[in-house]
């Protein structure tokens, strides 16, 4: 039983408590599975369904009325998110968005703890933490409702996956009736549950920071792994220092929510799981941007978004076409296609389940299926660039073809060229390559 004053005792309706949000964006050493696309743009800023991946997280956060402050925490250079934050500030005027930079990767919990002074400023009682590399409907208000009703200290978003897929994720064993989390195991060796961690959490600030502090204390039993760790004070604005970083965290190492915190919380805390029946996918490999694009486009379509291309004889909804792109009216697009700024699509072209990035050119009568066409790339006339469909429930972007594992999505990196009448199937093509002959199931370096 928790000793802290119950949330309900402090607030009768749950609306008056302040909530903040953190979005974990990682850094340049992460997102390696997103290559070749992450060679040219940091993964959180890659466009799916017409907006950066991170934008979709912010769009969800702004629907929670009690959130006014959001921190992006990562270890990319400050300049990386500057323009994005400027644009987002006008698009999401109710949110103050700040980037807090870790001096090195501190882990999914280490970064939170390092910046606790900033996060706790204004004494928020609840903190959402979102992994930026997930694509889902982010049912944050529903999580908040459960948090209040259960007088919770933590709520995790969970979803059901197939038994075979489950062990690739954090697995949650919960009480079917109360939804209380009984056990949490990150990527278990055997099967324990098909209810998995979606990478979206709501914590009481009174619970999460002491939990991380305990995890750090446990680490002090293994002094040989400790590394020197400068104070956050010199990395942050002076207004943040009213909270005292008094303890052993000046020496630290990577602390991860998944491995170091959640299983411990299941033992001792008011920890519950909110199970979503809605869509959820991770965005890890470059190919996973294609299903994420499809899911966000379908969501926009269901919500009646005016940003989608209007219906037409050659549009199979949902399709996003940037207003600066030029698509010949005889080209047939969709479903689940995004066409980026200044891209051109020629007469008679066919594009389905694909992303065409900025300044790319698809020439007349070309066919692009289950693919990503990189920035400034050119696809020749009568050529065919294609991947393979995979079942929605399949959380993988590889398929087995003739007994060999290959990429289900074809990806052309930046400034690639595909010659006229050339066929490219299930390939990953690094930037600046010219494909003049048919190629299948290859990584072209
Ligand atoms: P695996 O899935 O285990 O291969 O690692 P990953 O780095 O691809 O993802 P992980 O599940 O560990 O990370 C979840 C989210 O946290 C992603 O959005 C990462 O970008 C982010 N993240 C991971 N490590 C760090 C870190 O050290 N600091 C910060 N700020 N974010 C991180």
Boltz pocket constraint, residues with backbone or C-beta under 6 A from the ligand:
constraints:
  - pocket:
      binder: B
      contacts: [[A, 24], [A, 25], [A, 26], [A, 27], [A, 30], [A, 31], [A, 73], [A, 74], [A, 75], [A, 102], [A, 104], [A, 105], [A, 106], [A, 107], [A, 108], [A, 111], [A, 130], [A, 131], [A, 132], [A, 133], [A, 199], [A, 284]]
      max_distance: 6.0
